[in-house]
Amino acid sequence: MTHFEITHKDSAGRIGRLYTGHGRIETPAVMPVINPNIQMIPASELATFGAEIIITNAYIIYQNPELKSHAVTKGVHSLLDFDGAIMTDSGSYQLSVYHDIDATSDEIVRFQQTIGSDIGVPLDIPTPPDASHEQAESEMRRTVRRCNEAHELAGQMLLAGTVQGSNYPDLRYECAHNLSMIGFDVYPIGAVVPLLVNYRFAEVVDAIVASKKGLPPSAPVHLFGAGHPVMFALAVALGCDLFDSAAYALYARDGRYLTSEGTYHLADLQYLPCSCPVCTSYTADELKDEFAGGNYIPLAKHNLYATFTEIRLIKQCIVEGNLWELVERRCRAHPRLLDGLKRAVSHADWIETLDPVQKSTFFYCGSESSYRAEVLRARERLCRFDLYGTVLVRTRTIPGEDRFDHVLNLKPPFGAYPVELSETYPFNAEVSEPDYDAIGEALRNTLRLIELNLDASFTVVCEWDHPLIAGIRDCPNVEEVSVPA
């Protein structure tokens, strides 16, 4: 049986169905992190927020005699009082903090299988960012060996093969490729938390893309430690399917209020900018009073509502085909997230191979939109046109168009395309007053089209003066270029 199937796609993102021993999970999905020692919000209540799957730490259970006895005799679902799917981590976080743990990878995998985990994880080696390439490569290979050894121990439990490689894309790719040759049910991307907490989002993008390139396109991917909703849209658009979130609880303890556009400090809030059940039951002052009295639960519940609201919005955007517009809006919440967006569009050639051809409407949201996968695809496909005779390229309708053999619209950021395609995607784009990047991309694509059709004679009527106009004017097959004085 195939454990993962895809139902909708947009950009490199998708809605999928992951089948586990405790039911079907619709992805993208968030797994709230449950500390088996202390549950701020009981796991039994998490389904009311939208959680179909949770994640807990098998090593913590393994080290606690009371928890271990309960889990071994009655199972981890009984221990946590959760009827849905449960993923268990292996203790790699503790390994990254303390550099050693009191268990082997084989022991942890067998333990996860014994307690009835739906998805288990071998004890991978989480190499931190900025380690040497030599260290990262050595530890990546140890991770692959451990995952390979765990493959024979998992039994009916779904098994995750964690992609490591620090912040070296070549090692991320190699690790992902090697793991895919072994074959796992889920592929987490590990050791990105230090990048996330230091706002190194561009490097997170590189780690995701390099890992995805090494995996089969249909493989479910889990981005370990990415629990803030502001990151979800970008990560989903790059092909991540699962997220684990301890942020809802950790941020609540620090008095931080999560939203899809960033984080507020509760102390600074005069109003609650949300309509979740918590925020319609409390005023800002009342929520502050609860926090001051040591009751973090209402804030944690709000954080969960905000988290799952964003996931549902992302799914709707995938269905409607406008996920990337959401990404562009979310990434303007912080300058470093904008760095992540800019890095993401540098991978547009890869995204284009996964992005559906037909959607609804392209919305131009800023200069980064000029480099989207749809623009790249349009450029490549339009340059296949074999033009002859006289060709008019214009930004607006002009008298005497009927004397030309071909009439092409000139529209940023795509360039020149036949007027007959004006109402088709993506040329039906909604574009505001075009900026320098959009105009430049349009003229660059038009210049390429002209150079590929030297037997045709071009007339260009353009509303913008731009340095690339000189290049178009110098083409031997351009008869006339009209631009504003």
URUR-V963049 format. One record per residue. N is the residue number from 1. RES is the residue in one letter. SS is DSSP state (alpha for helix, beta for strand, coil for the rest). Layout:
n: [N;N]
res: [RES;RES]
ss: [SS;SS]
//
This chain:
n: [1;2;3;4;5;6;7;8;9;10;11;12;13;14;15;16;17;18;19;20;21;22;23;24;25;26;27;28;29;30;31;32;33;34;35;36;37;38;39;40;41;42;43;44;45;46;47;48;49;50;51;52;53;54;55;56;57;58;59;60;61;62;63;64;65;66;67;68;69;70;71;72;73;74;75;76;77;78;79;80;81;82;83;84;85;86;87;88;89;90;91;92;93;94;95;96;97;98;99;100;101;102;103;104;105;106;107;108;109;110;111;112;113;114;115;116;117;118;119;120;121;122;123;124;125;126;127;128;129;130;131;132;133;134;135;136;137;138;139;140;141;142;143;144;145;146;147;148;149;150;151;152;153;154;155;156;157;158;159;160;161;162;163;164;165;166;167;168;169;170;171;172;173;174;175;176;177;178;179;180;181;182;183;184;185;186;187;188;189;190;191;192;193;194;195;196;197;198;199;200;201;202;203;204;205;206;207;208;209;210;211;212;213;214;215;216;217;218;219;220;221;222;223;224;225;226;227;228;229;230;231;232;233;234;235;236;237;238;239;240;241;242;243;244;245;246;247;248;249;250;251;252;253;254;255;256;257;258;259;260;261;262;263;264;265;266;267;268;269;270;271;272;273;274;275;276;277;278;279;280;281;282;283;284;285;286;287;288;289;290;291;292;293;294;295;296;297;298;299;300;301;302;303;304;305;306;307;308;309;310;311;312;313;314;315;316;317;318;319;320;321;322;323;324;325;326;327;328;329;330;331;332;333;334;335;336;337;338;339;340;341;342;343;344;345;346;347;348;349;350;351;352;353;354;355;356;357;358;359;360;361;362;363;364;365;366;367;368;369;370;371;372;373;374;375;376;377;378;379;380;381;382;383;384;385;386;387;388;389;390;391;392;393;394;395;396;397;398;399;400;401;402;403;404;405;406;407;408;409;410;411;412;413;414;415;416;417;418;419;420;421;422;423;424;425;426;427;428;429;430;431;432;433;434;435;436;437;438;439;440;441;442;443;444;445;446;447;448;449;450;451;452;453;454;455;456;457;458;459;460;461;462;463;464;465;466;467;468;469;470;471;472;473;474;475;476;477;478;479;480;481;482;483;484;485]
res: [M;T;H;F;E;I;T;H;K;D;S;A;G;R;I;G;R;L;Y;T;G;H;G;R;I;E;T;P;A;V;M;P;V;I;N;P;N;I;Q;M;I;P;A;S;E;L;A;T;F;G;A;E;I;I;I;T;N;A;Y;I;I;Y;Q;N;P;E;L;K;S;H;A;V;T;K;G;V;H;S;L;L;D;F;D;G;A;I;M;T;D;S;G;S;Y;Q;L;S;V;Y;H;D;I;D;A;T;S;D;E;I;V;R;F;Q;Q;T;I;G;S;D;I;G;V;P;L;D;I;P;T;P;P;D;A;S;H;E;Q;A;E;S;E;M;R;R;T;V;R;R;C;N;E;A;H;E;L;A;G;Q;M;L;L;A;G;T;V;Q;G;S;N;Y;P;D;L;R;Y;E;C;A;H;N;L;S;M;I;G;F;D;V;Y;P;I;G;A;V;V;P;L;L;V;N;Y;R;F;A;E;V;V;D;A;I;V;A;S;K;K;G;L;P;P;S;A;P;V;H;L;F;G;A;G;H;P;V;M;F;A;L;A;V;A;L;G;C;D;L;F;D;S;A;A;Y;A;L;Y;A;R;D;G;R;Y;L;T;S;E;G;T;Y;H;L;A;D;L;Q;Y;L;P;C;S;C;P;V;C;T;S;Y;T;A;D;E;L;K;D;E;F;A;G;G;N;Y;I;P;L;A;K;H;N;L;Y;A;T;F;T;E;I;R;L;I;K;Q;C;I;V;E;G;N;L;W;E;L;V;E;R;R;C;R;A;H;P;R;L;L;D;G;L;K;R;A;V;S;H;A;D;W;I;E;T;L;D;P;V;Q;K;S;T;F;F;Y;C;G;S;E;S;S;Y;R;A;E;V;L;R;A;R;E;R;L;C;R;F;D;L;Y;G;T;V;L;V;R;T;R;T;I;P;G;E;D;R;F;D;H;V;L;N;L;K;P;P;F;G;A;Y;P;V;E;L;S;E;T;Y;P;F;N;A;E;V;S;E;P;D;Y;D;A;I;G;E;A;L;R;N;T;L;R;L;I;E;L;N;L;D;A;S;F;T;V;V;C;E;W;D;H;P;L;I;A;G;I;R;D;C;P;N;V;E;E;V;S;V;P;A]
ss: [coil;coil;coil;beta;beta;beta;beta;beta;beta;beta;coil;coil;beta;beta;beta;beta;beta;beta;beta;beta;coil;coil;beta;beta;beta;beta;beta;coil;beta;beta;beta;beta;beta;beta;coil;coil;coil;coil;coil;coil;coil;coil;alpha;alpha;alpha;alpha;alpha;alpha;alpha;coil;coil;coil;beta;beta;beta;beta;beta;alpha;alpha;alpha;alpha;alpha;alpha;coil;alpha;alpha;alpha;alpha;alpha;alpha;alpha;alpha;alpha;alpha;coil;alpha;alpha;alpha;alpha;alpha;coil;coil;coil;coil;beta;beta;beta;beta;beta;coil;coil;alpha;alpha;alpha;alpha;alpha;alpha;alpha;coil;coil;coil;coil;coil;coil;alpha;alpha;alpha;alpha;alpha;alpha;alpha;alpha;alpha;alpha;coil;coil;coil;coil;beta;beta;beta;coil;coil;coil;coil;coil;coil;coil;coil;coil;coil;coil;alpha;alpha;alpha;alpha;alpha;alpha;alpha;alpha;alpha;alpha;alpha;alpha;alpha;alpha;alpha;alpha;alpha;alpha;coil;coil;coil;coil;coil;coil;coil;beta;beta;beta;coil;coil;beta;coil;coil;coil;coil;coil;alpha;alpha;alpha;alpha;alpha;alpha;alpha;alpha;alpha;alpha;alpha;alpha;alpha;alpha;coil;coil;coil;beta;beta;beta;beta;coil;coil;coil;alpha;alpha;alpha;alpha;alpha;coil;coil;coil;alpha;alpha;alpha;alpha;alpha;alpha;alpha;alpha;alpha;alpha;alpha;alpha;alpha;alpha;coil;coil;coil;coil;coil;coil;beta;beta;beta;coil;coil;coil;coil;coil;alpha;alpha;alpha;alpha;alpha;alpha;alpha;alpha;alpha;coil;coil;coil;coil;beta;beta;beta;beta;coil;alpha;alpha;alpha;alpha;alpha;alpha;alpha;coil;coil;beta;beta;beta;beta;coil;coil;beta;beta;beta;beta;alpha;alpha;alpha;coil;coil;coil;coil;coil;coil;coil;coil;coil;coil;coil;coil;coil;coil;coil;alpha;alpha;alpha;alpha;alpha;alpha;alpha;alpha;alpha;coil;coil;coil;coil;alpha;alpha;alpha;alpha;alpha;alpha;alpha;alpha;alpha;alpha;alpha;alpha;alpha;alpha;alpha;alpha;alpha;alpha;alpha;alpha;alpha;alpha;alpha;alpha;coil;coil;alpha;alpha;alpha;alpha;alpha;alpha;alpha;alpha;alpha;alpha;alpha;coil;alpha;alpha;alpha;alpha;alpha;alpha;alpha;alpha;alpha;alpha;alpha;coil;coil;alpha;alpha;alpha;alpha;alpha;alpha;alpha;coil;coil;coil;coil;coil;coil;coil;coil;beta;coil;coil;coil;alpha;alpha;alpha;alpha;alpha;coil;alpha;alpha;alpha;alpha;alpha;alpha;alpha;alpha;alpha;alpha;coil;coil;coil;coil;coil;coil;coil;beta;beta;beta;beta;beta;coil;coil;coil;coil;coil;coil;alpha;alpha;alpha;coil;coil;beta;beta;beta;beta;beta;beta;coil;coil;coil;beta;beta;beta;beta;alpha;alpha;alpha;coil;coil;coil;coil;coil;coil;coil;coil;beta;coil;coil;coil;coil;coil;alpha;alpha;alpha;alpha;alpha;alpha;alpha;alpha;alpha;alpha;alpha;alpha;alpha;alpha;alpha;alpha;coil;coil;coil;coil;coil;beta;beta;beta;beta;beta;coil;coil;coil;coil;coil;alpha;alpha;alpha;alpha;alpha;alpha;alpha;coil;coil;coil;coil;beta;beta;beta;beta;beta;coil;coil;coil]
//
